[in-house]
Amino acid sequence: MSDYDVMVVGGGPGGYVAAIRAAQLGLKTAVVEEKRLGGICLNWGCIPTKALLRGADIAHTLRDLDRFGFSADNISFDIARLVRHSRLAADRLAAGVGYLMKKNGVSVIEGHARLDGKCRLAVEKGGKTDGYRADHIILATGARPRELPGIAIDGERVWSYFEAMVPEFLPASLLVIGSGAIGTEFASLYNDLGVDVTLVEVLDQILPQEDNEIAAVARRSFEKRGIRIHTGARVEELAPDGDGLRCRIRGNGVDELLDVDRAILAVGVQGNIEALGLEELGAETQDGFIRTDEWGRTNVVGLYAIGDVSGPPCLAHKASHEGVACVEKLAGVDSAHALDRNAVPGCTYCRPQVASLGMTEAEAEACGRAIRVGRFNLAASGKAVALAETEGLVKTVFDAATGELLGAHMIGPEVTEQIQGFGIARTLEGTEEDLINTIFPHPTLSEAMHEAVLDAMDRPMNQ
């Protein structure tokens, strides 16, 4: 039986980063991965979807060439080549994770791991099982697409995000069920590639986790592009019909029969907690995820869980940060900081992009705090006008008494690259005065951040 200080089950963005940090701290470390290093994010999520969305951006630009004085004839598109680009991007980065394991002296063990008692793992591959022992075992097994009763993902007509990322053809029409980040990105992607898209959300707004004003801007933009949206509605029937599907959408005054070629089920994820041996050890779970404290510790001494399997927000950067915090705490690093879930930025890479941090206006009000709210519409941004990308809004929420930045919410071009500015301000405990006194370069899209802060203090300059 091999011994390690730390063993990490799962080589995604939480697991491999946790392993690297453990090795950096001098701990003998191994990662157990059943499939491919990089996990869902690198192989099937964050990276390949952004490669596909880059193709959608190009399609949008090509339709708007005349504005900038260009013309083009006989433009053709091959979905297979775009999919190939996305897979090559994923393959390249997966190989990079393998290099990082070697560079940092982390052992990589292939196979399916199962807890085999306290501080023990059994790893099975090809009918052979090997035993391992570690003082600390970190579960980073990720999550998978959630299904709905009566709607089964068959991989042919009804897709999960796996099938949606490697289509062999572009369907003429598409139903997207669920308007969180995954559903919204796919609705935007396929619409930009020329597909007739219908988006259905059971809650009252699309992007339900976002501030309602931001979600309203996104909805207007989507509908202007021709995406049909039903909120407060359910898909009650979804059945094969010829080569496609027939569905019934009901709710919010709607009772519609719709024929589509394909459907994407994007109603969230559930943790991969099965077949891990959690029950035998008495590890606690809740709502399909492993229960942990702020350091990733479970109720079983020596057993930890990080990333998607430990619950929302199910985001790669949250998983990586969580992994580092978990390892530094177990290693006794004095400067270790627990994850602050309110400081985790959320990014949705639809068009226009959406990014947010902290409380929405409604959440801040529900806490009973006196707040100041600032807004800046990108129609008044010089850089946005120059880019002809003026659909957007920046919104800030401050504590009126202390000046603390409670929340920041953005929709518009490249806001996913800008939200980190508000994140740095929160980490450094900056107030509205600090942000007001920060000099933002001109002309940039980021000036809208400054203007939204000024507006919250009743000092708008450019609107």
ABEGO torsion letter per residue (X at the ends): XBBBABBBBEABAAAAAAAAAAAAAGBBBBBBBABBBGEAAAAABAAAAAAAAAAAAAAAAAAAAAAAGBBBBGBBBBAAAAAAAAAAAAAAAAAAAAAAAAAAGBBBBBEBBBBAEBGBBBBBBGGBBBBBBBABBBBBAEBBBBBBBGBBBAGAABBBAAAAABBABBBABBBBBEABAAAAAAAAAAAAAGBBBBBBBABABBGAABBAAAAAAAAAAAAAAGBBBBBGBBBABBBBBEABBBBBBBEGGBBBBBBBABBBBBAEBBBBABGAGAAAAGBBBBGGBBBBBAAGBBABBGBBBBEAAAEOBBBAAAAAAAAAAAAAAAAGBAABBBBBAAABBBBBABOBBBBBBEBBAAAAAAAGBBBBBBBBBAAABAAAAAAGBABEBBBBBBBAAAGBBABBBBBEBGAAAAAAAAAAAAAAGBBAAAAAABBBBOBBAAAAAAAAAAAAAGABAAX
